[in-house]
Amino acid sequence: YLDEEDKERVNREIEQMKRLESRFTVKLLGTFIQNDEIFLVMELCSKGDLRKVISDLQKLPEKERVMVLSMGDLWSDNKSS
């Protein structure tokens, strides 16, 4: 996050992230800069990170995976939006 081109790209991405409203995305709550680094404050995902969820799903038989996905168990707090 040092040169102007990087700042412009990051700022465009942040603006796009702020506009995302879906139960399938992790919400961006805020940002701050400290010592030339930008930090993104994101919504808590109570089920853990996506890598863990995918790993857990891969252990299930295919029929059970489809059932879990259709029930919406991957998304934090089962949002209704």
N, CA, C and O atoms as a Maestro MAE file, in Angstrom:
{
 s_m_m2io_version
 :::
 2.0.0
}

f_m_ct {
 s_m_title
 :::
 protein
 m_atom[324] {
  # First column is atom index #
  i_m_mmod_type
  r_m_x_coord
  r_m_y_coord
  r_m_z_coord
  i_m_residue_number
  s_m_chain_name
  s_m_pdb_residue_name
  s_m_pdb_atom_name
  i_m_atomic_number
  :::
  1 25 0.844 -1.184 0.000 1 A "TYR " " N  " 7
  2 3 0.000 0.000 0.000 1 A "TYR " " CA " 6
  3 2 0.880 1.234 0.000 1 A "TYR " " C  " 6
  4 15 0.633 2.182 0.745 1 A "TYR " " O  " 8
  5 25 1.907 1.222 -0.835 2 A "LEU " " N  " 7
  6 3 2.859 2.326 -0.799 2 A "LEU " " CA " 6
  7 2 2.717 3.311 -1.960 2 A "LEU " " C  " 6
  8 15 2.693 4.519 -1.727 2 A "LEU " " O  " 8
  9 25 2.624 2.837 -3.193 3 A "ASP " " N  " 7
  10 3 2.576 3.805 -4.291 3 A "ASP " " CA " 6
  11 2 1.132 4.177 -4.627 3 A "ASP " " C  " 6
  12 15 0.194 3.490 -4.224 3 A "ASP " " O  " 8
  13 25 0.966 5.278 -5.373 4 A "GLU " " N  " 7
  14 3 -0.364 5.817 -5.654 4 A "GLU " " CA " 6
  15 2 -1.235 4.846 -6.449 4 A "GLU " " C  " 6
  16 15 -2.441 4.768 -6.213 4 A "GLU " " O  " 8
  17 25 -0.650 4.114 -7.375 5 A "GLU " " N  " 7
  18 3 -1.417 3.152 -8.163 5 A "GLU " " CA " 6
  19 2 -1.998 2.059 -7.266 5 A "GLU " " C  " 6
  20 15 -3.159 1.677 -7.414 5 A "GLU " " O  " 8
  21 25 -1.181 1.557 -6.333 6 A "ASP " " N  " 7
  22 3 -1.665 0.556 -5.376 6 A "ASP " " CA " 6
  23 2 -2.803 1.128 -4.532 6 A "ASP " " C  " 6
  24 15 -3.810 0.458 -4.308 6 A "ASP " " O  " 8
  25 25 -2.643 2.361 -4.067 7 A "LYS " " N  " 7
  26 3 -3.678 2.987 -3.236 7 A "LYS " " CA " 6
  27 2 -4.987 3.106 -4.001 7 A "LYS " " C  " 6
  28 15 -6.055 2.835 -3.453 7 A "LYS " " O  " 8
  29 25 -4.910 3.508 -5.258 8 A "GLU " " N  " 7
  30 3 -6.121 3.640 -6.071 8 A "GLU " " CA " 6
  31 2 -6.804 2.291 -6.256 8 A "GLU " " C  " 6
  32 15 -8.024 2.189 -6.129 8 A "GLU " " O  " 8
  33 25 -6.023 1.256 -6.557 9 A "ARG " " N  " 7
  34 3 -6.592 -0.088 -6.732 9 A "ARG " " CA " 6
  35 2 -7.241 -0.585 -5.447 9 A "ARG " " C  " 6
  36 15 -8.351 -1.117 -5.465 9 A "ARG " " O  " 8
  37 25 -6.543 -0.410 -4.341 10 A "VAL " " N  " 7
  38 3 -7.070 -0.864 -3.053 10 A "VAL " " CA " 6
  39 2 -8.344 -0.097 -2.707 10 A "VAL " " C  " 6
  40 15 -9.325 -0.690 -2.259 10 A "VAL " " O  " 8
  41 25 -8.330 1.201 -2.913 11 A "ASN " " N  " 7
  42 3 -9.508 2.003 -2.591 11 A "ASN " " CA " 6
  43 2 -10.705 1.624 -3.462 11 A "ASN " " C  " 6
  44 15 -11.834 1.618 -2.972 11 A "ASN " " O  " 8
  45 25 -10.489 1.310 -4.733 12 A "ARG " " N  " 7
  46 3 -11.585 0.845 -5.598 12 A "ARG " " CA " 6
  47 2 -12.137 -0.484 -5.088 12 A "ARG " " C  " 6
  48 15 -13.351 -0.685 -5.035 12 A "ARG " " O  " 8
  49 25 -11.240 -1.377 -4.719 13 A "GLU " " N  " 7
  50 3 -11.665 -2.681 -4.205 13 A "GLU " " CA " 6
  51 2 -12.463 -2.526 -2.909 13 A "GLU " " C  " 6
  52 15 -13.472 -3.202 -2.711 13 A "GLU " " O  " 8
  53 25 -12.012 -1.643 -2.038 14 A "ILE " " N  " 7
  54 3 -12.716 -1.402 -0.770 14 A "ILE " " CA " 6
  55 2 -14.115 -0.860 -1.042 14 A "ILE " " C  " 6
  56 15 -15.077 -1.286 -0.404 14 A "ILE " " O  " 8
  57 25 -14.237 0.065 -1.970 15 A "GLU " " N  " 7
  58 3 -15.550 0.610 -2.310 15 A "GLU " " CA " 6
  59 2 -16.478 -0.475 -2.838 15 A "GLU " " C  " 6
  60 15 -17.664 -0.492 -2.508 15 A "GLU " " O  " 8
  61 25 -15.953 -1.373 -3.647 16 A "GLN " " N  " 7
  62 3 -16.761 -2.489 -4.142 16 A "GLN " " CA " 6
  63 2 -17.178 -3.409 -3.001 16 A "GLN " " C  " 6
  64 15 -18.322 -3.859 -2.943 16 A "GLN " " O  " 8
  65 25 -16.253 -3.681 -2.105 17 A "MET " " N  " 7
  66 3 -16.556 -4.560 -0.973 17 A "MET " " CA " 6
  67 2 -17.634 -3.952 -0.071 17 A "MET " " C  " 6
  68 15 -18.475 -4.678 0.459 17 A "MET " " O  " 8
  69 25 -17.616 -2.640 0.106 18 A "LYS " " N  " 7
  70 3 -18.611 -1.968 0.945 18 A "LYS " " CA " 6
  71 2 -20.016 -2.115 0.371 18 A "LYS " " C  " 6
  72 15 -20.995 -2.126 1.117 18 A "LYS " " O  " 8
  73 25 -20.116 -2.227 -0.945 19 A "ARG " " N  " 7
  74 3 -21.425 -2.320 -1.599 19 A "ARG " " CA " 6
  75 2 -21.985 -3.746 -1.616 19 A "ARG " " C  " 6
  76 15 -23.162 -3.932 -1.923 19 A "ARG " " O  " 8
  77 25 -21.179 -4.740 -1.298 20 A "LEU " " N  " 7
  78 3 -21.646 -6.122 -1.334 20 A "LEU " " CA " 6
  79 2 -22.657 -6.380 -0.217 20 A "LEU " " C  " 6
  80 15 -22.379 -6.137 0.957 20 A "LEU " " O  " 8
  81 25 -23.802 -6.861 -0.592 21 A "GLU " " N  " 7
  82 3 -24.840 -7.210 0.379 21 A "GLU " " CA " 6
  83 2 -25.402 -8.567 -0.021 21 A "GLU " " C  " 6
  84 15 -26.298 -8.646 -0.861 21 A "GLU " " O  " 8
  85 25 -24.892 -9.614 0.563 22 A "SER " " N  " 7
  86 3 -25.354 -10.954 0.242 22 A "SER " " CA " 6
  87 2 -25.055 -11.882 1.412 22 A "SER " " C  " 6
  88 15 -24.084 -11.690 2.143 22 A "SER " " O  " 8
  89 25 -25.887 -12.869 1.572 23 A "ARG " " N  " 7
  90 3 -25.613 -13.855 2.625 23 A "ARG " " CA " 6
  91 2 -24.424 -14.726 2.257 23 A "ARG " " C  " 6
  92 15 -23.945 -15.494 3.091 23 A "ARG " " O  " 8
  93 25 -23.938 -14.623 1.026 24 A "PHE " " N  " 7
  94 3 -22.836 -15.441 0.546 24 A "PHE " " CA " 6
  95 2 -21.485 -14.736 0.641 24 A "PHE " " C  " 6
  96 15 -20.467 -15.307 0.250 24 A "PHE " " O  " 8
  97 25 -21.460 -13.514 1.149 25 A "THR " " N  " 7
  98 3 -20.195 -12.787 1.260 25 A "THR " " CA " 6
  99 2 -19.954 -12.358 2.696 25 A "THR " " C  " 6
  100 15 -20.895 -12.152 3.463 25 A "THR " " O  " 8
  101 25 -18.708 -12.227 3.044 26 A "VAL " " N  " 7
  102 3 -18.325 -11.716 4.357 26 A "VAL " " CA " 6
  103 2 -18.292 -10.201 4.250 26 A "VAL " " C  " 6
  104 15 -17.629 -9.648 3.372 26 A "VAL " " O  " 8
  105 25 -18.999 -9.539 5.134 27 A "LYS " " N  " 7
  106 3 -19.155 -8.079 5.064 27 A "LYS " " CA " 6
  107 2 -17.907 -7.357 5.558 27 A "LYS " " C  " 6
  108 15 -17.311 -7.725 6.571 27 A "LYS " " O  " 8
  109 25 -17.530 -6.322 4.819 28 A "LEU " " N  " 7
  110 3 -16.454 -5.429 5.242 28 A "LEU " " CA " 6
  111 2 -17.046 -4.426 6.216 28 A "LEU " " C  " 6
  112 15 -17.961 -3.684 5.856 28 A "LEU " " O  " 8
  113 25 -16.547 -4.389 7.432 29 A "LEU " " N  " 7
  114 3 -17.076 -3.492 8.460 29 A "LEU " " CA " 6
  115 2 -16.332 -2.170 8.514 29 A "LEU " " C  " 6
  116 15 -16.913 -1.145 8.872 29 A "LEU " " O  " 8
  117 25 -15.057 -2.181 8.163 30 A "GLY " " N  " 7
  118 3 -14.276 -0.950 8.207 30 A "GLY " " CA " 6
  119 2 -12.845 -1.199 7.793 30 A "GLY " " C  " 6
  120 15 -12.430 -2.337 7.570 30 A "GLY " " O  " 8
  121 25 -12.098 -0.116 7.695 31 A "THR " " N  " 7
  122 3 -10.679 -0.191 7.337 31 A "THR " " CA " 6
  123 2 -9.897 0.825 8.165 31 A "THR " " C  " 6
  124 15 -10.459 1.803 8.656 31 A "THR " " O  " 8
  125 25 -8.605 0.583 8.312 32 A "PHE " " N  " 7
  126 3 -7.724 1.590 8.893 32 A "PHE " " CA " 6
  127 2 -6.311 1.358 8.382 32 A "PHE " " C  " 6
  128 15 -5.942 0.255 7.979 32 A "PHE " " O  " 8
  129 25 -5.528 2.441 8.411 33 A "ILE " " N  " 7
  130 3 -4.142 2.392 7.941 33 A "ILE " " CA " 6
  131 2 -3.231 2.629 9.135 33 A "ILE " " C  " 6
  132 15 -3.469 3.515 9.956 33 A "ILE " " O  " 8
  133 25 -2.181 1.815 9.212 34 A "GLN " " N  " 7
  134 3 -1.205 1.954 10.283 34 A "GLN " " CA " 6
  135 2 0.163 1.581 9.716 34 A "GLN " " C  " 6
  136 15 0.327 0.498 9.156 34 A "GLN " " O  " 8
  137 25 1.126 2.454 9.856 35 A "ASN " " N  " 7
  138 3 2.489 2.200 9.378 35 A "ASN " " CA " 6
  139 2 2.515 1.748 7.918 35 A "ASN " " C  " 6
  140 15 3.155 0.749 7.589 35 A "ASN " " O  " 8
  141 25 1.829 2.473 7.050 36 A "ASP " " N  " 7
  142 3 1.781 2.177 5.610 36 A "ASP " " CA " 6
  143 2 1.162 0.824 5.270 36 A "ASP " " C  " 6
  144 15 1.388 0.300 4.179 36 A "ASP " " O  " 8
  145 25 0.395 0.259 6.180 37 A "GLU " " N  " 7
  146 3 -0.319 -0.982 5.909 37 A "GLU " " CA " 6
  147 2 -1.804 -0.719 6.081 37 A "GLU " " C  " 6
  148 15 -2.211 0.024 6.974 37 A "GLU " " O  " 8
  149 25 -2.610 -1.329 5.228 38 A "ILE " " N  " 7
  150 3 -4.061 -1.181 5.352 38 A "ILE " " CA " 6
  151 2 -4.634 -2.449 5.974 38 A "ILE " " C  " 6
  152 15 -4.245 -3.562 5.623 38 A "ILE " " O  " 8
  153 25 -5.551 -2.261 6.890 39 A "PHE " " N  " 7
  154 3 -6.194 -3.370 7.585 39 A "PHE " " CA " 6
  155 2 -7.680 -3.353 7.263 39 A "PHE " " C  " 6
  156 15 -8.313 -2.297 7.279 39 A "PHE " " O  " 8
  157 25 -8.230 -4.511 6.974 40 A "LEU " " N  " 7
  158 3 -9.654 -4.662 6.698 40 A "LEU " " CA " 6
  159 2 -10.298 -5.327 7.909 40 A "LEU " " C  " 6
  160 15 -9.842 -6.378 8.360 40 A "LEU " " O  " 8
  161 25 -11.341 -4.728 8.425 41 A "VAL " " N  " 7
  162 3 -12.093 -5.293 9.535 41 A "VAL " " CA " 6
  163 2 -13.315 -5.962 8.925 41 A "VAL " " C  " 6
  164 15 -14.184 -5.302 8.354 41 A "VAL " " O  " 8
  165 25 -13.367 -7.291 9.058 42 A "MET " " N  " 7
  166 3 -14.404 -8.078 8.393 42 A "MET " " CA " 6
  167 2 -15.360 -8.683 9.420 42 A "MET " " C  " 6
  168 15 -15.026 -8.840 10.594 42 A "MET " " O  " 8
  169 25 -16.534 -9.009 8.949 43 A "GLU " " N  " 7
  170 3 -17.552 -9.688 9.744 43 A "GLU " " CA " 6
  171 2 -17.003 -11.019 10.267 43 A "GLU " " C  " 6
  172 15 -16.245 -11.699 9.575 43 A "GLU " " O  " 8
  173 25 -17.386 -11.378 11.473 44 A "LEU " " N  " 7
  174 3 -16.992 -12.664 12.055 44 A "LEU " " CA " 6
  175 2 -17.762 -13.796 11.387 44 A "LEU " " C  " 6
  176 15 -18.982 -13.727 11.241 44 A "LEU " " O  " 8
  177 25 -17.052 -14.820 10.990 45 A "CYS " " N  " 7
  178 3 -17.676 -16.023 10.421 45 A "CYS " " CA " 6
  179 2 -17.662 -17.087 11.510 45 A "CYS " " C  " 6
  180 15 -16.627 -17.694 11.784 45 A "CYS " " O  " 8
  181 25 -18.800 -17.303 12.116 46 A "SER " " N  " 7
  182 3 -18.869 -18.177 13.294 46 A "SER " " CA " 6
  183 2 -18.545 -19.633 12.982 46 A "SER " " C  " 6
  184 15 -18.231 -20.401 13.892 46 A "SER " " O  " 8
  185 25 -18.616 -20.023 11.725 47 A "LYS " " N  " 7
  186 3 -18.320 -21.413 11.348 47 A "LYS " " CA " 6
  187 2 -16.846 -21.620 10.997 47 A "LYS " " C  " 6
  188 15 -16.468 -22.717 10.587 47 A "LYS " " O  " 8
  189 25 -16.010 -20.600 11.148 48 A "GLY " " N  " 7
  190 3 -14.597 -20.718 10.833 48 A "GLY " " CA " 6
  191 2 -14.287 -20.228 9.433 48 A "GLY " " C  " 6
  192 15 -15.151 -19.676 8.752 48 A "GLY " " O  " 8
  193 25 -13.052 -20.430 9.007 49 A "ASP " " N  " 7
  194 3 -12.674 -19.937 7.682 49 A "ASP " " CA " 6
  195 2 -13.115 -20.897 6.582 49 A "ASP " " C  " 6
  196 15 -13.425 -22.059 6.842 49 A "ASP " " O  " 8
  197 25 -13.136 -20.399 5.365 50 A "LEU " " N  " 7
  198 3 -13.628 -21.175 4.233 50 A "LEU " " CA " 6
  199 2 -12.802 -22.435 4.000 50 A "LEU " " C  " 6
  200 15 -13.346 -23.472 3.621 50 A "LEU " " O  " 8
  201 25 -11.509 -22.352 4.221 51 A "ARG " " N  " 7
  202 3 -10.647 -23.527 4.036 51 A "ARG " " CA " 6
  203 2 -11.086 -24.670 4.950 51 A "ARG " " C  " 6
  204 15 -11.121 -25.824 4.523 51 A "ARG " " O  " 8
  205 25 -11.418 -24.359 6.199 52 A "LYS " " N  " 7
  206 3 -11.869 -25.394 7.134 52 A "LYS " " CA " 6
  207 2 -13.219 -25.961 6.695 52 A "LYS " " C  " 6
  208 15 -13.430 -27.173 6.743 52 A "LYS " " O  " 8
  209 25 -14.128 -25.089 6.269 53 A "VAL " " N  " 7
  210 3 -15.446 -25.555 5.835 53 A "VAL " " CA " 6
  211 2 -15.310 -26.484 4.637 53 A "VAL " " C  " 6
  212 15 -15.940 -27.541 4.594 53 A "VAL " " O  " 8
  213 25 -14.485 -26.094 3.661 54 A "ILE " " N  " 7
  214 3 -14.281 -26.930 2.475 54 A "ILE " " CA " 6
  215 2 -13.655 -28.265 2.864 54 A "ILE " " C  " 6
  216 15 -14.068 -29.315 2.371 54 A "ILE " " O  " 8
  217 25 -12.667 -28.226 3.739 55 A "SER " " N  " 7
  218 3 -12.014 -29.453 4.185 55 A "SER " " CA " 6
  219 2 -13.014 -30.379 4.876 55 A "SER " " C  " 6
  220 15 -13.017 -31.586 4.633 55 A "SER " " O  " 8
  221 25 -13.859 -29.815 5.736 56 A "ASP " " N  " 7
  222 3 -14.872 -30.618 6.424 56 A "ASP " " CA " 6
  223 2 -15.871 -31.210 5.432 56 A "ASP " " C  " 6
  224 15 -16.273 -32.366 5.561 56 A "ASP " " O  " 8
  225 25 -16.270 -30.405 4.438 57 A "LEU " " N  " 7
  226 3 -17.225 -30.885 3.439 57 A "LEU " " CA " 6
  227 2 -16.643 -32.028 2.610 57 A "LEU " " C  " 6
  228 15 -17.361 -32.962 2.252 57 A "LEU " " O  " 8
  229 25 -15.362 -31.961 2.307 58 A "GLN " " N  " 7
  230 3 -14.736 -32.992 1.482 58 A "GLN " " CA " 6
  231 2 -14.726 -34.350 2.175 58 A "GLN " " C  " 6
  232 15 -14.580 -35.382 1.521 58 A "GLN " " O  " 8
  233 25 -14.878 -34.352 3.475 59 A "LYS " " N  " 7
  234 3 -14.894 -35.611 4.228 59 A "LYS " " CA " 6
  235 2 -16.263 -36.294 4.163 59 A "LYS " " C  " 6
  236 15 -16.388 -37.474 4.488 59 A "LYS " " O  " 8
  237 25 -17.280 -35.549 3.745 60 A "LEU " " N  " 7
  238 3 -18.633 -36.097 3.683 60 A "LEU " " CA " 6
  239 2 -18.887 -36.784 2.346 60 A "LEU " " C  " 6
  240 15 -18.278 -36.419 1.341 60 A "LEU " " O  " 8
  241 25 -19.783 -37.778 2.321 61 A "PRO " " N  " 7
  242 3 -20.201 -38.355 1.038 61 A "PRO " " CA " 6
  243 2 -20.898 -37.271 0.203 61 A "PRO " " C  " 6
  244 15 -21.448 -36.320 0.760 61 A "PRO " " O  " 8
  245 25 -20.878 -37.409 -1.113 62 A "GLU " " N  " 7
  246 3 -21.394 -36.371 -2.009 62 A "GLU " " CA " 6
  247 2 -22.844 -35.982 -1.697 62 A "GLU " " C  " 6
  248 15 -23.176 -34.797 -1.694 62 A "GLU " " O  " 8
  249 25 -23.703 -36.966 -1.437 63 A "LYS " " N  " 7
  250 3 -25.108 -36.657 -1.143 63 A "LYS " " CA " 6
  251 2 -25.240 -35.758 0.083 63 A "LYS " " C  " 6
  252 15 -26.071 -34.850 0.104 63 A "LYS " " O  " 8
  253 25 -24.430 -36.007 1.092 64 A "GLU " " N  " 7
  254 3 -24.475 -35.172 2.297 64 A "GLU " " CA " 6
  255 2 -23.938 -33.776 2.012 64 A "GLU " " C  " 6
  256 15 -24.457 -32.799 2.552 64 A "GLU " " O  " 8
  257 25 -22.903 -33.660 1.171 65 A "ARG " " N  " 7
  258 3 -22.373 -32.343 0.798 65 A "ARG " " CA " 6
  259 2 -23.455 -31.495 0.144 65 A "ARG " " C  " 6
  260 15 -23.625 -30.321 0.473 65 A "ARG " " O  " 8
  261 25 -24.179 -32.102 -0.778 66 A "VAL " " N  " 7
  262 3 -25.240 -31.373 -1.476 66 A "VAL " " CA " 6
  263 2 -26.301 -30.914 -0.483 66 A "VAL " " C  " 6
  264 15 -26.807 -29.796 -0.577 66 A "VAL " " O  " 8
  265 25 -26.631 -31.777 0.463 67 A "MET " " N  " 7
  266 3 -27.639 -31.429 1.460 67 A "MET " " CA " 6
  267 2 -27.160 -30.254 2.317 67 A "MET " " C  " 6
  268 15 -27.920 -29.317 2.562 67 A "MET " " O  " 8
  269 25 -25.923 -30.299 2.765 68 A "VAL " " N  " 7
  270 3 -25.379 -29.218 3.592 68 A "VAL " " CA " 6
  271 2 -25.397 -27.912 2.820 68 A "VAL " " C  " 6
  272 15 -25.808 -26.886 3.361 68 A "VAL " " O  " 8
  273 25 -24.961 -27.928 1.570 69 A "LEU " " N  " 7
  274 3 -24.948 -26.716 0.762 69 A "LEU " " CA " 6
  275 2 -26.351 -26.171 0.549 69 A "LEU " " C  " 6
  276 15 -26.553 -24.958 0.600 69 A "LEU " " O  " 8
  277 25 -27.300 -27.025 0.319 70 A "SER " " N  " 7
  278 3 -28.665 -26.565 0.071 70 A "SER " " CA " 6
  279 2 -29.310 -26.007 1.341 70 A "SER " " C  " 6
  280 15 -30.209 -25.171 1.255 70 A "SER " " O  " 8
  281 25 -28.872 -26.448 2.492 71 A "MET " " N  " 7
  282 3 -29.408 -25.946 3.749 71 A "MET " " CA " 6
  283 2 -28.789 -24.613 4.145 71 A "MET " " C  " 6
  284 15 -29.312 -23.929 5.025 71 A "MET " " O  " 8
  285 25 -27.694 -24.237 3.515 72 A "GLY " " N  " 7
  286 3 -27.082 -22.952 3.820 72 A "GLY " " CA " 6
  287 2 -26.205 -22.950 5.053 72 A "GLY " " C  " 6
  288 15 -25.990 -21.893 5.646 72 A "GLY " " O  " 8
  289 25 -25.691 -24.106 5.461 73 A "ASP " " N  " 7
  290 3 -24.872 -24.170 6.668 73 A "ASP " " CA " 6
  291 2 -23.516 -23.474 6.546 73 A "ASP " " C  " 6
  292 15 -22.836 -23.302 7.557 73 A "ASP " " O  " 8
  293 25 -23.107 -23.075 5.359 74 A "LEU " " N  " 7
  294 3 -21.792 -22.454 5.202 74 A "LEU " " CA " 6
  295 2 -21.764 -21.003 5.640 74 A "LEU " " C  " 6
  296 15 -20.694 -20.471 5.937 74 A "LEU " " O  " 8
  297 25 -22.900 -20.360 5.685 75 A "TRP " " N  " 7
  298 3 -22.897 -18.901 5.871 75 A "TRP " " CA " 6
  299 2 -23.136 -18.543 7.307 75 A "TRP " " C  " 6
  300 15 -23.962 -19.141 7.996 75 A "TRP " " O  " 8
  301 25 -22.389 -17.544 7.747 76 A "SER " " N  " 7
  302 3 -22.436 -17.169 9.155 76 A "SER " " CA " 6
  303 2 -23.834 -16.735 9.554 76 A "SER " " C  " 6
  304 15 -24.466 -15.931 8.868 76 A "SER " " O  " 8
  305 25 -24.299 -17.258 10.635 77 A "ASP " " N  " 7
  306 3 -25.559 -16.895 11.284 77 A "ASP " " CA " 6
  307 2 -26.780 -17.081 10.395 77 A "ASP " " C  " 6
  308 15 -27.835 -16.519 10.690 77 A "ASP " " O  " 8
  309 25 -26.671 -17.867 9.294 78 A "ASN " " N  " 7
  310 3 -27.819 -18.152 8.416 78 A "ASN " " CA " 6
  311 2 -28.639 -16.906 8.116 78 A "ASN " " C  " 6
  312 15 -29.852 -16.896 8.328 78 A "ASN " " O  " 8
  313 25 -27.996 -15.868 7.631 79 A "LYS " " N  " 7
  314 3 -28.655 -14.611 7.303 79 A "LYS " " CA " 6
  315 2 -29.785 -14.849 6.315 79 A "LYS " " C  " 6
  316 15 -29.705 -15.749 5.479 79 A "LYS " " O  " 8
  317 25 -30.809 -14.067 6.405 80 A "SER " " N  " 7
  318 3 -31.960 -14.239 5.519 80 A "SER " " CA " 6
  319 2 -31.966 -13.264 4.356 80 A "SER " " C  " 6
  320 15 -32.914 -13.287 3.571 80 A "SER " " O  " 8
  321 25 -30.965 -12.409 4.197 81 A "SER " " N  " 7
  322 3 -30.971 -11.446 3.087 81 A "SER " " CA " 6
  323 2 -30.552 -12.078 1.802 81 A "SER " " C  " 6
  324 15 -30.502 -11.407 0.772 81 A "SER " " O  " 8
  :::
 }
 m_bond[323] {
  # First column is bond index #
  i_m_from
  i_m_to
  i_m_order
  :::
  1 1 2 1
  2 2 3 1
  3 3 4 2
  4 3 5 1
  5 5 6 1
  6 6 7 1
  7 7 8 2
  8 7 9 1
  9 9 10 1
  10 10 11 1
  11 11 12 2
  12 11 13 1
  13 13 14 1
  14 14 15 1
  15 15 16 2
  16 15 17 1
  17 17 18 1
  18 18 19 1
  19 19 20 2
  20 19 21 1
  21 21 22 1
  22 22 23 1
  23 23 24 2
  24 23 25 1
  25 25 26 1
  26 26 27 1
  27 27 28 2
  28 27 29 1
  29 29 30 1
  30 30 31 1
  31 31 32 2
  32 31 33 1
  33 33 34 1
  34 34 35 1
  35 35 36 2
  36 35 37 1
  37 37 38 1
  38 38 39 1
  39 39 40 2
  40 39 41 1
  41 41 42 1
  42 42 43 1
  43 43 44 2
  44 43 45 1
  45 45 46 1
  46 46 47 1
  47 47 48 2
  48 47 49 1
  49 49 50 1
  50 50 51 1
  51 51 52 2
  52 51 53 1
  53 53 54 1
  54 54 55 1
  55 55 56 2
  56 55 57 1
  57 57 58 1
  58 58 59 1
  59 59 60 2
  60 59 61 1
  61 61 62 1
  62 62 63 1
  63 63 64 2
  64 63 65 1
  65 65 66 1
  66 66 67 1
  67 67 68 2
  68 67 69 1
  69 69 70 1
  70 70 71 1
  71 71 72 2
  72 71 73 1
  73 73 74 1
  74 74 75 1
  75 75 76 2
  76 75 77 1
  77 77 78 1
  78 78 79 1
  79 79 80 2
  80 79 81 1
  81 81 82 1
  82 82 83 1
  83 83 84 2
  84 83 85 1
  85 85 86 1
  86 86 87 1
  87 87 88 2
  88 87 89 1
  89 89 90 1
  90 90 91 1
  91 91 92 2
  92 91 93 1
  93 93 94 1
  94 94 95 1
  95 95 96 2
  96 95 97 1
  97 97 98 1
  98 98 99 1
  99 99 100 2
  100 99 101 1
  101 101 102 1
  102 102 103 1
  103 103 104 2
  104 103 105 1
  105 105 106 1
  106 106 107 1
  107 107 108 2
  108 107 109 1
  109 109 110 1
  110 110 111 1
  111 111 112 2
  112 111 113 1
  113 113 114 1
  114 114 115 1
  115 115 116 2
  116 115 117 1
  117 117 118 1
  118 118 119 1
  119 119 120 2
  120 119 121 1
  121 121 122 1
  122 122 123 1
  123 123 124 2
  124 123 125 1
  125 125 126 1
  126 126 127 1
  127 127 128 2
  128 127 129 1
  129 129 130 1
  130 130 131 1
  131 131 132 2
  132 131 133 1
  133 133 134 1
  134 134 135 1
  135 135 136 2
  136 135 137 1
  137 137 138 1
  138 138 139 1
  139 139 140 2
  140 139 141 1
  141 141 142 1
  142 142 143 1
  143 143 144 2
  144 143 145 1
  145 145 146 1
  146 146 147 1
  147 147 148 2
  148 147 149 1
  149 149 150 1
  150 150 151 1
  151 151 152 2
  152 151 153 1
  153 153 154 1
  154 154 155 1
  155 155 156 2
  156 155 157 1
  157 157 158 1
  158 158 159 1
  159 159 160 2
  160 159 161 1
  161 161 162 1
  162 162 163 1
  163 163 164 2
  164 163 165 1
  165 165 166 1
  166 166 167 1
  167 167 168 2
  168 167 169 1
  169 169 170 1
  170 170 171 1
  171 171 172 2
  172 171 173 1
  173 173 174 1
  174 174 175 1
  175 175 176 2
  176 175 177 1
  177 177 178 1
  178 178 179 1
  179 179 180 2
  180 179 181 1
  181 181 182 1
  182 182 183 1
  183 183 184 2
  184 183 185 1
  185 185 186 1
  186 186 187 1
  187 187 188 2
  188 187 189 1
  189 189 190 1
  190 190 191 1
  191 191 192 2
  192 191 193 1
  193 193 194 1
  194 194 195 1
  195 195 196 2
  196 195 197 1
  197 197 198 1
  198 198 199 1
  199 199 200 2
  200 199 201 1
  201 201 202 1
  202 202 203 1
  203 203 204 2
  204 203 205 1
  205 205 206 1
  206 206 207 1
  207 207 208 2
  208 207 209 1
  209 209 210 1
  210 210 211 1
  211 211 212 2
  212 211 213 1
  213 213 214 1
  214 214 215 1
  215 215 216 2
  216 215 217 1
  217 217 218 1
  218 218 219 1
  219 219 220 2
  220 219 221 1
  221 221 222 1
  222 222 223 1
  223 223 224 2
  224 223 225 1
  225 225 226 1
  226 226 227 1
  227 227 228 2
  228 227 229 1
  229 229 230 1
  230 230 231 1
  231 231 232 2
  232 231 233 1
  233 233 234 1
  234 234 235 1
  235 235 236 2
  236 235 237 1
  237 237 238 1
  238 238 239 1
  239 239 240 2
  240 239 241 1
  241 241 242 1
  242 242 243 1
  243 243 244 2
  244 243 245 1
  245 245 246 1
  246 246 247 1
  247 247 248 2
  248 247 249 1
  249 249 250 1
  250 250 251 1
  251 251 252 2
  252 251 253 1
  253 253 254 1
  254 254 255 1
  255 255 256 2
  256 255 257 1
  257 257 258 1
  258 258 259 1
  259 259 260 2
  260 259 261 1
  261 261 262 1
  262 262 263 1
  263 263 264 2
  264 263 265 1
  265 265 266 1
  266 266 267 1
  267 267 268 2
  268 267 269 1
  269 269 270 1
  270 270 271 1
  271 271 272 2
  272 271 273 1
  273 273 274 1
  274 274 275 1
  275 275 276 2
  276 275 277 1
  277 277 278 1
  278 278 279 1
  279 279 280 2
  280 279 281 1
  281 281 282 1
  282 282 283 1
  283 283 284 2
  284 283 285 1
  285 285 286 1
  286 286 287 1
  287 287 288 2
  288 287 289 1
  289 289 290 1
  290 290 291 1
  291 291 292 2
  292 291 293 1
  293 293 294 1
  294 294 295 1
  295 295 296 2
  296 295 297 1
  297 297 298 1
  298 298 299 1
  299 299 300 2
  300 299 301 1
  301 301 302 1
  302 302 303 1
  303 303 304 2
  304 303 305 1
  305 305 306 1
  306 306 307 1
  307 307 308 2
  308 307 309 1
  309 309 310 1
  310 310 311 1
  311 311 312 2
  312 311 313 1
  313 313 314 1
  314 314 315 1
  315 315 316 2
  316 315 317 1
  317 317 318 1
  318 318 319 1
  319 319 320 2
  320 319 321 1
  321 321 322 1
  322 322 323 1
  323 323 324 2
  :::
 }
}
